[in-house]
Amino acid sequence: MASGIFAGRSKTAESLMKSLKSTTLLLLPGLVLFLAFLVLPLANIVDESLRLFEPGRIGSAKDAPYTLANYAEILQPSYLIYFAETFKFGILSSLIALVVSFPIAYGVARQNNPFWRKLAVGFLIGMMFLSTLVRVNALQLTFGPTGYAQFIAGLLDVSPSGRFYTEMVVTFGLLHYLIPISALTLIGTIQNLNPRLVEASQVLGASRLASHLSITLPLCIPGLVSAFLISFTLCLSAFVVPMILGKGKVLFVSNLIYARFSEIANYPSGSAVAITMLVVALITIYALTWMVSKWHGDLK
């Protein structure tokens, strides 16, 4: 009896070891790529950000001493403006994208005709994969001096070359690809909702608006948070939109990193800005996720 139990345990251990070996073999290619293309370059950037930069060089010397001067430099107001601009446009554009994309996603998800639903989803996917240069140049032509700049500026009573108009065009450029991504993210969330809940609320006397505000929106909070975080992350890494549509008046942290690396070859400074932006973005995203999940849990 004891020998049978021991044999059974040994067979279980052997099968478990084989399973672990097969799992390790399956994960090994992805792990190697992860280390080669993410961990090692990131470690190199961290090391470069701690090196002392010598003017006249391209990057830092291999034997350059370590210093925190590159990070201390970021505390200057001229650098903090880039971070403030990036987060301001990121939060504002992401919120606008949610407001605009939610009705679109709801209409697509509740579309009874499969053909029109597939056509709408295909259109959103096509908008998402449209070339960034194509969409930015199209917006520049549309809202530039050769387009409707004078007309729109006249309606708003602002100068087409002023900062307000430039910020508006940059926001349009961000929304051009945030809205399709947000809508596609929300479609799956809305499809998982039971439409009979809203119908039951209306049967009990609630209006359509009150039913959606009290039932649809609270149940869609996880999807709304996901769409906001995706949009916010894309805004933080936006480069072409502020560079072309910003016209030098609106610049993001990505443009600052590009200038540090390419224009003055100050790799340590550019690396320090990149690492700081990465850490700040991760902390912000984690904090938003924690606050919303805690609030959503309290509602339950």
N, C-alpha and C positions, 0 to 999 in steps of 0.2 A: 504493500500500500504506500509506504513511504517512498520506495523507489519510483513508483508511478508518479507521485506528486512531484518528486525532484526532476524526473524526466520531462514532465509537463512544464515546469518552471524553466528548465533549460531551453526547451523549444521556444517558449515565449520570449526569453531573453535573446535567443538567436534571431527570431523574427523581428524583434525591436531593433537590434543592431543593424540588420539588413535594411530596415526601413529608414533608420538614421543615415546610413551610408548613401542610400538612393536619394534621400532628401538633400544631403550635403552636395552630392554630385549635381543635382538640379539647380541648387542655389549658387554653386561655385562660379559659373560664367557671369551671372548678374552681380555677384559680390566683387569679382575682379574688375568688371566695368565700373562699378560704383566707386571702388578705391582709386582706379586709374583716372577717371574723368571727373570726379567730384571731390573726394577726400584729399588727394594729393595736390590738385590745383588750389583748393581752399587753404590747405596748410602752407603752400608756397606764398599765397597772398598774405596770410597772417604773418609769416616770417618777413616778407618784404615790407609790411606796414610798420614793423618795429626797427627797420634799418634807418640809419642817418643818411640823408640825401645831400650830395655834393653838387652844387650848381655847375652846369657845363657837362655833366655826365648824362647818359641814358640809363635811367634806373640807378640802383645802388651798387656799390662795389661788393664783391663776395666777402671781403673782410671788414665791411663797414660795421661800426659799433651799433649796438642796440640802443634804442631811445624811445621815449614816449612823446617826443615833441610833435610827431605827426598827428597823434590823437589830441594833444593839447591845442593844436592849431584849429581843430574843428570847432572848438568852443567860441571862436571869434564870430561876431555878428554876421560878417560877410558869408560865412559858411552856413550858419544857422538859417539864413534866409532861404537857401536851397531846400533844406529839410522842411521848413514851414510851407513853402510853395508846393512841394511834392505831396505832403500830407493833406493840405487844404484841398487841392484838386482831386486827390484820391478819394477822400471822404465824400466831398460834394458830388463828384461824378458817379460814384458807386451808389449813393442814395438816389440820385436822379434816375440812374439805370434801373434800380429796383422799382421805382414808382411807374416808370414807363413800361418795363418789361412784364410786370405782373399781369396786367390786363391782357397783354398779347399772349402770354403763356396760358392763362385761363381760357381764352377763346380757342386756342389751338387744342388744349387738352380736352375741352368739352365739345369739340367739333364732332358731329355725328357722321359726317361724310368722310370715309377713310381716304378718298382721293385728295380732298382739300387739306386734310390733316397732314398727309405725307408731303404734299406740295409746300405747305407752310414750314414744316420741319426742314425740308430740303432747302428752302430759301434762306432760313436762319443759318443752316450749316454753311451754305455758300457765302453768306455775308461774313461768317466767322473766319473763313479761310481766304477771304479776299486780301490781296497784297496790301501791306501797310502803305507802301509808296503810292499805290494807285488811289487808295481812299484819301490819303492826306493831300495829294495833288488835286484830286477832285474837289475836296473841301476848300482848298486854297483858291481854285478857280471860281468856285461858286460864291464864296464869301469874300473874295479879294476885290481889288480895284476894278477888274474886268467883269466881275459878277454883280452881286446884289449888295455890295458893301455900302454904297451911298444910300440906297433905299432903306436898308435895315438900320443903318446909323441914323438916318433922318427920323425914322419911326421912334427910335429909342432916345433921340436927341443927344447923341454922343458922337465923338470924332472917330471915323473909321481907322485912324492911325493911333488912337489912344489906347491906354492899357485895358480899360474895361472891355472894349470891343475885342482886343486880342485875347483876353482871358475867356471871353464867350466862345470864340472860335476854337481855342484849345479844348474847351469843354466839349464842344461839338465833335471834335476829332476823337476824344476819348470815348464819348458815347457811341460813336459809330461802330465800335467793335465790342463795347461793354454790353449794349442792349441785346444783341443776338446771343452772347454767351450767358447772360443772366436769364433770358427767356428759355433757352435750352435746359438750363439747370433747374428752373422752376417747373417745367412741363412734367417731369417725372414726379415731382412732389405733389403736384395738383392731381395727376392721374391716380395716385394712391389714395386720395381722399374719397370717401363715400359721398356721392352727391345727395343721397337721401337724407343726410343730416341737415343740409341747408333746406331741403324741401320740407322736412318735418318742422323746422323752426318757422318757416313761413306758414305752414298749416296752423301752427299754434298762435299765429297772429303777428309775428315779427315781420318787418319789412325786408325787402331783398338786401338793401344796404346794411341794415342791422344784422341780418343773418350772416353776411360775409364778414362783417367786422367782428362778430362774436364767435364765429365758428371757423370760417375758412382761414382767416389771417392767423389766429393762434395755432391752428394745426399745421400751418405752412411755415412756422418760425424756423425750424431746422433748415428747410430749403432756402428761406430768405437769408439766413446767416451764411449758408454755403455760397449763395450767389454773391452776397456782399463781399465775402472774403476773397473769392476768385477775382471779382472786379477790382477790389482794392489792391490785391497783389499785382495785377496787371498794370494798374496805374502807377504803382511804385517803381516798376521796371520800365515804364514808357520812356522812349528815347527819341524816336522819329517825330512824334506828334509835337512835343514842345520845341524841338529843334527847328522844325520847318514852320509850323503855325505860330509858335511863340515869338518869332522875329526878334529874338534877343531880349524881349521884355519878360517872358515867362520861361524859366529854365528849371529843370528838375535835377535831382541828385545824379541821375544817370548821365546828364549832360556835363555836370561837374567832374564826374569820374572820367568821362571821355576826354575832357580838356586837360585834366591832370596827366593822363597817360599819353595822349597823342600830341598835344600842343607844346607842352613844356617838358615832357618826358620825366616827370616827377612820379615815378612808380611808387615809392613809399607813401607819398601823400594820397595818391589815387587808391592805393590798397587800403589805407587807413579809413578813407571815406567809405569804401565799399564794405569793409567789415563792420563799421559803425552802422551803416544803413541796414545791413543784414540783421544785426543784433536788435536794432530799434524796431525793425519791421516784425521780427519774430516775437518780440515782447508785446508789441501792439496787437498782433493777431491773436496771441495766446490770451491776452487780457480781455479782448473783445469776446472771444469764444467763451471764456470762463464766466464773464458777467452775464452774457445772454443765456448760457446754459443754466446758471444759477437762478436767473429771473424766470426762465421757462419752467424750471423745476418747482419754483415757488408757486407758479400759476397752477400747476397740477395738484 
